[in-house]
């Protein structure tokens, strides 16, 4: 039982460290290289803030997107339009560009060039975007740090207490 708990704690620490390092990389790329949408191995994440793709993609979802060499009709893609990112479904392709439309919209978008496309949706994580947005606030940052410390300190104190009772 004790070894299972210790193994679970080590796995949790490794997982949290990996998340911390990934986020540190993303922040450095954003700040130093002024890249607003940094990618790692051609993949990045975005948080959905409009309902144009409901019911398939909802506000507050996190999407994992990946660059592709080509896109097909039916793919859900994220592309740049000015300074905005838009996630819509491809309804037509012609080799040099795409026509997209939000599932909840009545009309197609203006045609876009392939160079505007950031990637295709690979994974949707429902509602996790709300938590991610909250963690970007000062209060969210403090809660994250405090939670991480508690995950390390509480089990350690419990171990010390158990050992002192055994002695």
Buried (B, 14 or more C-beta within 10 A) or exposed (E): EEEEEEEEBEEBEEEBEEEEEEEEEBEEBEEEEEEEBBBEEEEBBBBBBBBBBBEEBBBBBBBBBBEBEEBEEEBBBBBBEEEEBBBBBBBEBEEEBBBBBBBBBEEEBEEBEBEBBBBBBEEBBEEBBBEBBEEEEEEBEEEBEEEBEEBEEEBEEEBEEEEEEEE
